[in-house]
Amino acid sequence: MSRSRPDELPQAPWRAQQVRGVLQIVPRMTASLLLLTAVAAWLCAEALGPALILPWAALQTLLALVWHLDMRRLDRRDDEALRSTLALLRLGWPVSLFSLLLAMLAVQAFPEMAREGQFLVGVMLGGALCAGAIELAALPVLSALWAGTLGVGALLALLVVGTPVFSVAFALLVLIGLLVSVSVRGVSRTLLARLQAQSEAARGEHTISMLLRDFETQSDAWTWSGDRAGRLWQVAPRMAAELGLKAPQVLVGQDLVQVLRSGEGGASLAMRQGFRGRIDARMPAELMALMAALQSGQPFRGIEVAVSRPGRPPSWWSISGVPVLDALGLQTGWRGIVRDVTLLRQQSGELERLARTDTLTGLANRHVLQQRAEAAVQALARRAPPVPGADDDSPLSLLLLDLDNFKTVNDHFGHLVGDLLLQEVARRLRAVLEERGLDVLGPEGVLARLGGDEFALLVERPMLTVEREDLALALLAALREPWQHETLWVEIRASLGAAAWDGPGTRAARLLQQADIALYEAKAAGRDMVRLFDAAMGERMAGRHLVIQELGQALEAARRRLARGGERQPEPSCGWLSVHYQPQHDVADGRLTGFEALLRWRHPQRGWISPADFVPVAEETGLVVALGEWVLRQACHDAARWGGDTKIAVNVSGVQFAGRHLVRTVSEVLAETGLAPRRLELEITETAVLADPASARTRMQALRTLGIRLGLDDFGTGHSSLSSLRTYPITTLKIDRSFVVALDGGGPQADQILRTIVQLGQALGMKTLAEGVETPAQLEVLRRHGCDQVQGYLFAAALDVKEATRRVAATRPTGEWSSVVSVPESR
């Protein structure tokens, strides 16, 4: 906003404030005018006489009093009326008339007076001119009227007298007028600037007041202020309302700490008790912190206190404050903000609960279980209880439970039913624990869902081994009852592994690992079983981990040797992986038709390790895919060196067959080794095919387009039907060894089953190959039924690559079995 000049007063927006500034001095001006009238009458009485002086004095007195009364009435008008021209006229005409009558008196009396009288009248006029002009400086127009009228009167008086010093007096009078004008202008500008500043401050204060009111009504916070001791000066209506009080004035002068006291009935009871301003044993810790902050005189922020409210749940307020300092830097009080953080604390608590809870079942989650287990183990380490023996009670037990058939439920009925099933499992587990008096939501332990279909129970009270096993069996028994959902009946089965704290060296991670090992053993034992961890399990698991580690190292060494063309290298500490070959012969003439590639592992310390010990581990860890690829590559490489038409059969695991890269891998290996595709046969188990029949059919057709053969391994052990078997591009049915062995004591039924399988293969246009042939009698039955090919210890065990190479080179068709049948070698 631009500043206006004094001569622009009628247009100024602050004219009302200027007029009120003059009205404020009216009583003082009235007294001054009356005094001036009395002095002028006394000075001029001798020169003019009573006949003239008395009426003049009466008129001046009446004029001053009328002006005073009129100004009092004008002062009661609003700002709009004071801005009008009429208000300015009401102010100005009495002042102008008074100054005019005073000037006329001087002009009339001056010639009749002695020099001393003239001097005194001149001093009076000069003083009145200066004083009046300065007093009326708030309104420059009035100031100019007053000073101009008296100045003209003084000049006329000097002209009438005709004194020799008129020119000097005239100059002095003009100089005084200029000085007065400058002074008035300066005073006017100063007053004007102050009015502008006050106006802007008032607008700013109004804006701030509006913002604060909006802040306090629309937000969850309000302001407070008090003295150095924390006694309230200013209380927001919102604060009083939150405390159940109708008027904020009730709290003015009261101690803030005592107003906020909880546990004693809130503010009303605190007021009745006199607002004790001292710390006592009943005062909550947060209020003690607030009192200490107020006593410190330092700024504080975010002290949260609980506040009781009549008829409403307690709330939480966050209080902040800064000291108010005077010009000397001394504290005079406090000013701050109170914020209602009840909702924020509730939301924070809910977030914390969600962070510690499995939202599906309402149980604790993995994070809580790990925290509780770690805390329990640390507490036992500090307490140092005696180390429990095999049958002693242990102060800490951990049970891990995993559903056996959950994936099947999810796959067949959908994830919604799966979620409902998990909720039912949680409910049943809780029911068992409640029945046994186990408080798993308190200090005795925690029941948690770790994720998926895995649950855990941590028990923090002494339990004997038999008690631990009994609890585990009860949990599994509670799950065996079929679960009904609408029209569904679901059988629930689970496996459970348990472990117990066995000494100071047991940490939470180790306890979890031991329970997980026990769970693994329970699943391996046939599922729906309970296993308690013992030292033997730990040793087996350590051996398993060693197998995993060294098998990977052995595979990497085998890859490097194959990449270098099979050159001789020092044996690694993990041993060598190698491919051995078991011959396959034609039943009709004994001719060598091919070999089955079999993986072998020879360890420098443990000797030959059975595939039954390391292949399942490789399947669990996913290493079987890399192993299968290496076996395929090595077998094709060896078969390519043999030449001829000798077939090489390579087993493909279910994991490898289900992979997306099998077809590409086979194509790359054939191109890399130069092996004719017709000489390669991949043996796929019936179980792998039935896991996903549609995908298996597509993948098998893609493999057949490469020109290779496909054999169905272990035929008869699965559940494939004749209709589905016809749709697969299979070239060979491999009869499982169990059907061949059954010929020795199975009677006519075993013979009939074997003949049916052979006839089925012939009807489908497939070759049949029987494995596990160990006796001439078995061979004779197979030949009589028309089986095409055989393999087994009757002919040879699996041969290393050198012996297999010699066997290929020495093969000559003779038409007699005596040339190929050998004494069974060591198995």
TIZAZA-447653 format. One record per residue (C-alpha): residue in one letter; x, y, z. Coordinates in steps of 0.05 Angstrom, whole numbers, padded with zeros to 5 digits, always signed. Layout:
REM TIZAZA-447653
aXYZ...
END
This chain:
REM TIZAZA-447653
m+00000+00000+00000s+00028+00069-00019r+00034+00122+00034s-00012+00184+00025r+00010+00255+00036p-00023+00295+00092d-00056+00341+00042e-00091+00280+00013l-00125+00266+00079p-00198+00267+00054q-00182+00209+00008a-00140+00171+00060p-00170+00105+00084w-00146+00120+00155r-00182+00189+00162a-00225+00160+00218q-00162+00143+00258q-00136+00214+00247v-00202+00245+00270r-00201+00199+00331g-00130+00223+00345v-00156+00295+00349l-00217+00274+00389q-00171+00243+00441i-00139+00312+00455v-00205+00350+00458p-00208+00352+00534r-00137+00379+00537m-00151+00428+00480t-00214+00453+00515a-00176+00467+00579s-00121+00501+00539l-00172+00545+00502l-00206+00566+00567l-00138+00583+00598l-00119+00621+00535t-00184+00660+00539a-00172+00679+00611v-00100+00702+00598a-00121+00743+00536a-00177+00776+00574w-00131+00795+00631l-00078+00823+00584c-00127+00863+00543a-00176+00885+00598e-00142+00951+00612a-00136+00970+00538l-00207+00951+00517g-00246+00956+00580p-00297+00910+00613a-00352+00927+00564l-00316+00894+00507i-00273+00842+00543l-00328+00808+00582p-00374+00792+00522w-00313+00768+00483a-00291+00723+00540a-00361+00696+00548l-00367+00681+00474q-00299+00645+00473t-00317+00605+00535l-00384+00585+00506l-00352+00567+00440a-00300+00522+00475l-00352+00486+00516v-00399+00475+00457w-00341+00448+00417h-00323+00401+00474l-00393+00374+00480d-00401+00365+00405m-00335+00329+00400r-00357+00280+00454r-00419+00264+00413l-00376+00257+00351d-00329+00209+00387r-00387+00160+00395r-00398+00155+00320d-00371+00097+00279d-00311+00101+00233e-00355+00111+00172a-00384+00175+00201l-00315+00200+00221r-00290+00193+00150s-00344+00242+00124t-00333+00315+00107l-00386+00334+00158a-00343+00306+00214l-00285+00347+00189l-00329+00410+00188r-00354+00397+00259l-00282+00392+00281g-00257+00453+00242w-00307+00510+00247p-00303+00521+00323v-00227+00518+00321s-00226+00568+00263l-00276+00614+00297f-00239+00612+00364s-00172+00630+00330l-00206+00685+00290l-00237+00718+00352l-00170+00713+00387a-00135+00746+00328m-00188+00801+00326l-00178+00815+00400a-00103+00824+00389v-00114+00871+00330q-00164+00912+00370a-00123+00916+00434f-00052+00922+00407p-00052+00997+00390e-00080+01015+00459m-00028+00977+00498a+00040+00995+00525r+00102+00962+00498e+00103+00913+00556g+00031+00893+00542q+00045+00886+00467f+00104+00842+00483l+00063+00796+00527v+00006+00791+00476g+00057+00775+00422v+00087+00720+00464m+00017+00693+00478l-00001+00693+00405g+00065+00659+00385g+00057+00606+00439a-00016+00594+00421l+00002+00589+00347c+00058+00538+00358a+00022+00497+00411g-00044+00494+00374a-00012+00477+00308i+00028+00419+00339e-00033+00393+00377l-00075+00392+00314a-00020+00361+00271a-00060+00296+00265l-00106+00336+00218p-00061+00383+00178v-00121+00422+00152l-00142+00442+00223s-00070+00457+00241a-00063+00503+00181l-00129+00539+00197w-00108+00551+00269a-00037+00574+00253g-00058+00616+00192t-00112+00653+00229l-00068+00671+00288g-00010+00688+00243v-00052+00736+00201g-00079+00768+00265a-00009+00780+00291l+00012+00813+00225l-00049+00859+00225a-00034+00878+00296l+00038+00897+00277l+00013+00937+00217v-00037+00976+00259v+00016+00996+00309g+00066+01014+00255t+00127+00999+00298p+00196+01014+00270v+00215+00941+00278f+00157+00918+00237s+00202+00889+00183v+00242+00849+00234a+00179+00826+00269f+00148+00807+00203a+00209+00766+00184l+00209+00731+00251l+00135+00716+00245v+00145+00686+00176l+00204+00645+00201i+00162+00620+00259g+00107+00602+00210l+00155+00563+00166l+00184+00527+00226v+00115+00510+00251s+00094+00486+00182v+00155+00441+00176s+00144+00415+00247v+00070+00402+00233r+00087+00367+00169g+00138+00323+00204v+00091+00308+00261s+00035+00294+00212r+00078+00246+00171t+00101+00211+00235l+00030+00204+00259l+00008+00181+00190a+00063+00129+00187r+00043+00104+00256l-00030+00099+00235q-00010+00060+00174a+00034+00013+00215q-00022+00004+00266s-00072-00009+00210e-00026-00061+00178a-00012-00092+00246a-00086-00096+00260r-00099-00129+00193g-00042-00178+00206e-00067-00193+00275h-00137-00203+00247t-00110-00251+00195i-00069-00288+00247s-00129-00291+00293m-00172-00319+00236l-00118-00370+00219l-00111-00391+00292r-00187-00398+00299d-00188-00439+00235f-00128-00479+00259e-00161-00494+00326t-00230-00511+00296q-00208-00549+00234s-00146-00586+00258d-00129-00630+00317a-00086-00577+00351w-00094-00512+00389t-00050-00460+00422w-00036-00446+00496s+00002-00395+00535g+00020-00386+00608d+00067-00355+00658r+00135-00381+00679a+00105-00432+00727g+00058-00460+00674r-00005-00425+00699l-00050-00414+00639w-00059-00344+00610q-00096-00361+00547v-00139-00424+00537a-00168-00444+00470p-00243-00461+00471r-00225-00528+00439m-00181-00546+00498a-00237-00530+00548a-00287-00570+00506e-00241-00630+00503l-00236-00629+00579g-00312-00625+00586l-00314-00552+00606k-00362-00502+00575a-00321-00439+00584p-00245-00433+00574q-00243-00377+00626v-00251-00431+00680l-00180-00455+00665v-00146-00387+00662g-00097-00382+00720q-00096-00457+00732d-00034-00501+00730l-00026-00536+00663v+00002-00599+00693q-00055-00607+00741v-00106-00592+00687l-00079-00651+00648r-00076-00699+00706s-00104-00767+00691g-00124-00822+00740e-00156-00772+00788g-00219-00756+00750g-00192-00706+00701a-00191-00630+00705s-00253-00622+00747l-00226-00663+00805a-00158-00631+00798m-00190-00563+00805r-00227-00585+00867q-00162-00609+00897g-00131-00541+00887f-00084-00557+00830r-00025-00583+00869g+00038-00561+00832r+00087-00614+00857i+00108-00683+00836d+00078-00739+00876a+00078-00815+00871r+00011-00818+00836m+00030-00771+00780p+00041-00808+00714a+00111-00808+00686e+00092-00766+00625l+00063-00711+00669m+00126-00713+00711a+00165-00702+00647l+00121-00643+00629m+00130-00612+00697a+00206-00621+00692a+00205-00588+00623l+00166-00528+00649q+00214-00520+00707s+00275-00524+00662g+00256-00461+00623q+00280-00494+00558p+00239-00507+00495f+00207-00575+00494r+00170-00613+00440g+00123-00672+00433i+00113-00692+00506e+00054-00740+00502v+00007-00745+00561a-00056-00784+00574v-00117-00740+00589s-00181-00765+00621r-00245-00736+00594p-00313-00740+00629g-00358-00791+00597r-00308-00805+00540p-00248-00852+00531p-00181-00823+00552s-00144-00785+00498w-00070-00770+00485w-00044-00700+00476s+00024-00680+00450i+00048-00615+00483s+00102-00569+00457g+00125-00502+00485v+00176-00447+00478p+00194-00395+00531v+00171-00323+00521l+00227-00273+00536d+00226-00199+00552a+00272-00145+00525l+00326-00166+00574g+00323-00239+00554l+00288-00260+00618q+00232-00311+00614t+00163-00283+00627g+00120-00342+00605w+00106-00398+00557r+00073-00404+00490g+00060-00469+00454i+00016-00518+00417v-00026-00577+00441r-00041-00631+00390d-00091-00688+00399v-00052-00750+00378t-00103-00802+00401l-00119-00824+00330l-00046-00823+00311r-00029-00868+00370q-00086-00915+00353q-00062-00919+00281s+00009-00929+00304g-00014-00984+00350e-00053-01017+00294l+00007-01014+00249e+00050-01045+00303r-00002-01099+00313l-00004-01113+00238a+00072-01116+00237r+00069-01170+00291t+00008-01208+00268d-00008-01255+00211t-00069-01220+00181l-00100-01284+00154t-00102-01325+00218g-00093-01273+00272l-00033-01311+00300a+00035-01281+00311n+00081-01278+00251r+00152-01303+00237h+00183-01238+00262v+00149-01244+00330l+00168-01317+00337q+00241-01303+00322q+00241-01245+00372r+00209-01287+00426a+00255-01345+00414e+00317-01301+00416a+00293-01267+00480a+00277-01333+00513v+00345-01362+00495q+00381-01300+00521a+00341-01304+00586l+00361-01376+00595a+00434-01358+00582r+00431-01305+00637r+00395-01352+00685a+00441-01410+00669p+00394-01468+00688p+00422-01539+00690v+00432-01572+00622p+00374-01621+00611g+00389-01694+00598a+00355-01738+00546d+00293-01750+00589d+00296-01687+00632d+00249-01628+00625s+00273-01571+00581p+00252-01500+00596l+00242-01482+00523s+00210-01522+00466l+00197-01506+00393l+00149-01544+00349l+00144-01534+00274l+00082-01559+00237d+00073-01563+00162l+00010-01585+00125d+00022-01645+00080n-00034-01634+00029f-00042-01559+00027k-00016-01550-00044t-00067-01601-00068v-00123-01562-00035n-00099-01497-00065d-00091-01527-00135h-00159-01561-00135f-00204-01514-00097g-00169-01446-00104h-00134-01398-00057l-00198-01375-00023v-00212-01445+00003g-00138-01451+00020d-00142-01388+00062l-00204-01414+00098l-00168-01479+00112l-00109-01442+00143q-00157-01404+00188e-00189-01470+00209v-00120-01500+00224a-00103-01439+00267r-00169-01445+00305r-00158-01519+00319l-00087-01509+00343r-00109-01453+00390a-00165-01498+00417v-00115-01553+00435l-00070-01504+00471e-00128-01472+00509e-00152-01541+00529r-00083-01556+00558g-00078-01489+00594l-00022-01461+00551d-00025-01385+00546v+00009-01374+00480l-00010-01301+00480g+00025-01289+00545p+00091-01306+00579e+00085-01382+00566g+00098-01379+00492v+00073-01359+00424l+00035-01393+00368a+00054-01366+00300r+00043-01376+00226l+00111-01372+00192g+00082-01367+00121g+00048-01412+00071d+00024-01474+00108e+00077-01474+00162f+00061-01461+00235a+00105-01456+00297l+00094-01463+00371l+00144-01436+00422v+00132-01462+00493e+00169-01425+00548r+00156-01471+00606p+00190-01536+00628m+00167-01598+00589l+00190-01670+00592t+00205-01705+00527v+00143-01747+00535e+00101-01684+00547r+00130-01651+00485e+00114-01712+00443d+00044-01717+00473l+00030-01644+00456a+00055-01655+00385l+00010-01716+00376a-00049-01678+00404l-00039-01622+00353l-00036-01672+00295a-00097-01709+00322a-00137-01644+00324l-00123-01634+00250r-00143-01704+00226e-00218-01692+00232p-00243-01675+00161w-00258-01602+00149q-00325-01586+00117h-00335-01523+00077e-00402-01518+00042t-00402-01581-00001l-00328-01595+00007w-00297-01646+00053v-00223-01637+00062e-00176-01686+00097i-00123-01647+00136r-00056-01680+00149a+00007-01649+00176s+00078-01667+00196l+00110-01640+00259g+00182-01632+00282a+00201-01611+00352a+00265-01589+00386a+00284-01568+00457w+00335-01522+00488d+00394-01566+00507g+00444-01519+00538p+00477-01450+00537g+00505-01462+00468t+00435-01466+00438r+00417-01402+00403a+00349-01384+00373a+00373-01397+00301r+00400-01465+00322l+00335-01483+00357l+00296-01465+00294q+00345-01506+00252q+00337-01566+00296a+00261-01563+00294d+00265-01556+00218i+00310-01618+00214a+00260-01657+00256l+00203-01633+00210y+00243-01656+00149e+00252-01725+00180a+00177-01728+00196k+00160-01715+00123a+00212-01764+00099a+00183-01817+00145g+00116-01817+00109r+00082-01753+00132d+00027-01745+00185m+00084-01761+00233v+00119-01730+00293r+00195-01729+00301l+00234-01701+00360f+00303-01676+00344d+00362-01718+00369a+00436-01721+00356a+00429-01774+00302m+00385-01727+00262g+00437-01673+00267e+00490-01720+00242r+00447-01742+00183m+00431-01670+00166a+00505-01651+00171g+00520-01708+00123r+00465-01684+00077h+00493-01613+00077l+00562-01642+00062v+00533-01681+00004i+00501-01618-00023q+00566-01579-00018e+00612-01633-00046l+00563-01655-00100g+00564-01585-00128q+00640-01584-00126a+00644-01653-00159l+00596-01631-00214e+00639-01569-00228a+00702-01612-00232a+00667-01660-00280r+00646-01602-00325r+00717-01576-00328r+00744-01645-00346l+00693-01654-00401a+00708-01585-00429r+00782-01604-00432g+00768-01667-00472g+00772-01715-00413e+00846-01705-00400r+00874-01736-00338q+00873-01691-00277p+00888-01697-00202e+00829-01725-00164p+00793-01669-00126s+00777-01674-00052c+00703-01682-00069g+00717-01742-00115w+00697-01755-00187l+00629-01759-00219s+00627-01809-00277v+00577-01841-00323h+00573-01917-00325y+00537-01957-00377q+00493-02019-00369p+00486-02059-00433q+00419-02072-00465h+00410-02134-00510d+00362-02158-00562v+00322-02217-00535a+00318-02253-00602d+00393-02259-00619g+00430-02230-00559r+00457-02172-00599l+00481-02111-00561t+00430-02056-00577g+00452-02001-00530f+00469-01977-00461e+00433-01942-00405a+00475-01884-00377l+00479-01886-00300l+00510-01833-00256r+00563-01854-00206w+00602-01816-00152r+00667-01841-00122h+00690-01803-00060p+00763-01807-00038q+00743-01819+00036r+00673-01850+00031g+00684-01893-00031w+00626-01904-00078i+00566-01863-00057s+00499-01893-00077p+00455-01852-00123a+00399-01865-00073d+00439-01821-00024f+00453-01762-00068v+00401-01760-00124p+00342-01744-00078v+00384-01688-00047a+00400-01661-00116e+00325-01662-00133e+00308-01623-00070t+00361-01570-00082g+00349-01564-00157l+00420-01588-00172v+00390-01647-00209v+00378-01604-00271a+00452-01587-00278l+00470-01660-00262g+00423-01686-00315e+00450-01638-00367w+00522-01660-00352v+00503-01735-00356l+00468-01723-00422r+00528-01686-00450q+00579-01737-00425a+00538-01797-00449c+00527-01768-00519h+00601-01750-00523d+00621-01822-00505a+00569-01853-00552a+00592-01809-00609r+00663-01838-00601w+00637-01909-00604g+00606-01900-00673g+00558-01950-00704d+00485-01954-00686t+00491-01969-00612k+00436-01934-00574i+00448-01892-00512a+00391-01884-00462v+00394-01826-00413n+00347-01817-00354v+00311-01750-00346s+00287-01730-00276g+00217-01702-00265v+00246-01634-00247q+00289-01634-00310f+00231-01656-00354a+00186-01601-00327g+00238-01548-00342r+00230-01500-00400h+00299-01511-00430l+00301-01587-00439v+00287-01587-00514r+00338-01532-00527t+00390-01568-00484v+00381-01634-00522s+00386-01598-00589e+00450-01563-00568v+00482-01627-00541l+00467-01665-00606a+00497-01609-00647e+00558-01604-00602t+00575-01678-00599g+00553-01698-00669l+00513-01757-00644a+00459-01781-00692p+00391-01764-00660r+00365-01835-00674r+00417-01863-00626l+00393-01822-00567e+00335-01845-00524l+00310-01804-00465e+00277-01845-00410i+00221-01807-00375t+00186-01835-00314e+00112-01848-00315t+00103-01803-00254a+00136-01744-00289v+00089-01751-00348l+00026-01756-00305a+00044-01694-00264d+00021-01649-00322p-00004-01693-00380a-00018-01635-00429s+00050-01602-00420a+00084-01669-00422r+00052-01687-00488t+00073-01620-00519r+00144-01627-00494m+00151-01699-00517q+00127-01681-00586a+00178-01626-00589l+00233-01676-00570r+00210-01726-00622t+00217-01672-00676l+00291-01672-00660g+00293-01745-00684i+00308-01777-00617r+00272-01835-00583l+00230-01831-00520g+00223-01887-00469l+00172-01891-00413d+00212-01913-00352d+00185-01955-00294f+00122-01970-00333g+00067-02002-00291t+00085-01966-00226g+00042-01906-00242h-00032-01896-00260s-00031-01881-00334s-00090-01907-00374l-00088-01940-00441s-00126-01882-00473s-00075-01831-00449l-00016-01875-00465r-00036-01877-00538t-00030-01801-00543y+00043-01797-00523p+00097-01804-00577i+00133-01860-00539t+00178-01909-00575t+00197-01956-00517l+00161-01983-00456k+00210-02000-00402i+00182-02054-00356d+00197-02040-00283r+00245-02088-00247s+00191-02106-00196f+00150-02143-00249v+00212-02183-00271v+00231-02202-00200a+00159-02225-00186l+00168-02280-00238d+00211-02320-00189g+00155-02332-00139g+00093-02296-00165g+00062-02355-00200p+00015-02351-00259q-00010-02282-00239a+00059-02249-00245d+00070-02284-00312q+00002-02260-00337i+00016-02187-00317l+00083-02188-00352r+00052-02217-00415t-00003-02164-00414i+00048-02108-00411v+00088-02137-00469q+00025-02146-00511l+00004-02074-00494g+00069-02048-00520q+00063-02089-00584a-00008-02065-00595l+00015-01993-00589g+00073-02004-00636m+00125-01994-00581k+00187-02033-00565t+00189-02066-00497l+00250-02069-00453a+00253-02106-00386e+00303-02084-00334g+00331-02122-00274v+00338-02190-00309e+00381-02232-00264t+00366-02305-00280p+00361-02348-00343a+00291-02367-00323q+00269-02295-00323l+00301-02286-00392e+00265-02347-00418v+00197-02321-00396l+00209-02254-00428r+00231-02286-00493r+00169-02330-00493h+00123-02270-00483g+00157-02231-00540c+00195-02178-00501d+00242-02141-00548q+00302-02121-00504v+00330-02135-00434q+00383-02110-00387g+00406-02132-00319y+00460-02166-00278l+00450-02231-00317f+00490-02196-00372a+00531-02143-00338a+00531-02091-00284a+00541-02019-00304l+00608-02012-00339d+00657-01954-00338v+00669-01920-00404k+00731-01960-00421e+00698-02027-00410a+00636-02004-00448t+00680-01983-00506r+00712-02052-00507r+00643-02085-00504v+00621-02045-00565a+00683-02063-00603a+00677-02137-00586t+00604-02144-00603r+00588-02194-00658p+00518-02222-00669t+00520-02298-00658g+00447-02316-00648e+00466-02353-00583w+00456-02325-00513s+00516-02364-00485s+00563-02312-00513v+00531-02254-00475v+00506-02285-00410s+00557-02276-00354v+00563-02291-00281p+00531-02234-00243e+00583-02185-00218s+00585-02153-00150r+00529-02102-00143
END
